[in-house]
């Protein structure tokens, strides 16, 4: 049975691949698992049917048979556990890959996401510039550590894993709103390697097609 994921009917990122269903699409493409997508409007996301799947009224969700999941990181982890290719078989390497999944979502993403929200919601506030400087400082601390750990390696811990998949999607949000990555050439190259993967390109094309169709309509 093919899984069904939910995605924005009209994504606020305007087809840039930043919506979190991109992570799930990419993971499914990496492991070669066909899937269906159910598009939902912002109004539908707040209705009981969707809230049964996602109690916070967001996307993505994942349904397969009787199983229903929410939270992009948890969904990617489930996909990686069910299919070969996103988590190493060696227990130690597997644990490190999972650690990088948590690091991407719990340590690196929060200030980057807060920055993107501040740029939208707080730009006209008197504290905006100070807020942006504070967030930029927090982001650079994360990037300093990440850049040092990555060094001249292609991926964070040996072969490409779900940890890299999530980390690249987090850094892509920063790339879309800032030139900060230009100060970290190895991280910029790391993101480019992620974008060059065939599975990423397929996932991006599918998500972009949704925005293009919505715009044409």
JORA-V622202 format. One record per backbone hydrogen bond with DSSP energy under -1.0 kcal/mol. CO is the residue of the C=O (numbers start at 1). NH is the residue of the N-H. E is the energy in kcal/mol with one decimal. If there is no record, write none. Layout:
# JORA-V622202
{{CO & NH & E} {CO & NH & E}}
This chain:
# JORA-V622202
{{3 & 36 & -2.6} {4 & 63 & -2.5} {5 & 38 & -3.1} {7 & 40 & -2.5} {11 & 14 & -1.6} {19 & 22 & -2.1} {21 & 25 & -2.8} {22 & 26 & -2.7} {23 & 27 & -2.3} {24 & 28 & -2.5} {25 & 29 & -2.4} {26 & 30 & -2.5} {27 & 31 & -1.7} {28 & 33 & -2.5} {36 & 5 & -2.6} {38 & 7 & -1.5} {40 & 9 & -2.6} {41 & 45 & -1.8} {43 & 46 & -1.2} {44 & 47 & -1.5} {47 & 51 & -2.5} {48 & 52 & -1.7} {50 & 54 & -2.9} {54 & 57 & -2.4} {61 & 6 & -1.4} {62 & 69 & -2.9} {63 & 4 & -2.8} {64 & 67 & -2.0} {67 & 64 & -2.3} {69 & 62 & -2.3} {71 & 75 & -2.3} {72 & 76 & -2.7} {73 & 77 & -2.3} {74 & 78 & -2.2} {75 & 79 & -2.6} {76 & 80 & -2.6} {77 & 81 & -1.9} {78 & 82 & -1.7} {79 & 83 & -1.5} {86 & 162 & -2.9} {90 & 94 & -2.7} {91 & 95 & -2.4} {92 & 96 & -2.1} {93 & 97 & -2.2} {94 & 98 & -2.2} {95 & 99 & -2.1} {96 & 100 & -2.0} {97 & 101 & -1.5} {98 & 102 & -2.2} {99 & 103 & -2.5} {100 & 104 & -2.4} {101 & 105 & -1.8} {102 & 106 & -3.2} {103 & 107 & -1.7} {103 & 108 & -2.4} {104 & 109 & -1.9} {109 & 113 & -3.0} {110 & 114 & -2.5} {111 & 115 & -1.9} {112 & 116 & -1.9} {113 & 117 & -2.1} {114 & 118 & -2.6} {115 & 119 & -2.1} {117 & 121 & -3.5} {118 & 122 & -2.3} {122 & 125 & -2.0} {125 & 128 & -1.7} {127 & 131 & -2.7} {128 & 132 & -2.7} {129 & 133 & -2.3} {130 & 134 & -2.2} {131 & 135 & -2.4} {132 & 136 & -2.8} {133 & 137 & -2.1} {134 & 138 & -1.9} {135 & 139 & -2.7} {136 & 140 & -2.6} {137 & 141 & -1.6} {138 & 142 & -1.6} {139 & 143 & -2.7} {140 & 144 & -2.7} {141 & 145 & -1.8} {142 & 146 & -2.5} {143 & 147 & -3.0} {144 & 148 & -2.1} {145 & 149 & -2.1} {146 & 150 & -2.6} {147 & 151 & -2.5} {150 & 153 & -2.2} {161 & 165 & -2.1} {162 & 166 & -2.3} {163 & 167 & -2.1} {164 & 168 & -3.0} {165 & 169 & -1.7} {166 & 170 & -1.9} {167 & 171 & -2.4} {168 & 172 & -2.1} {169 & 173 & -1.0} {170 & 174 & -1.1} {171 & 175 & -2.6} {172 & 176 & -1.7} {174 & 177 & -1.1} {174 & 178 & -1.4} {179 & 182 & -1.6} {180 & 183 & -1.8} {181 & 184 & -2.0} {184 & 188 & -2.4} {185 & 189 & -2.3} {186 & 190 & -1.7} {187 & 191 & -2.4} {188 & 192 & -2.0} {189 & 193 & -2.1} {190 & 194 & -1.8} {191 & 195 & -2.5} {192 & 196 & -1.5} {194 & 197 & -1.2} {197 & 201 & -2.2} {198 & 202 & -2.2} {199 & 203 & -2.2} {200 & 204 & -3.0} {201 & 205 & -2.3} {202 & 206 & -2.1} {203 & 207 & -2.2} {204 & 208 & -2.9} {205 & 209 & -2.0} {206 & 210 & -1.1} {207 & 211 & -1.5} {208 & 212 & -2.7} {209 & 213 & -2.4} {210 & 214 & -2.3} {211 & 215 & -2.5} {212 & 216 & -2.1} {213 & 217 & -1.7}}
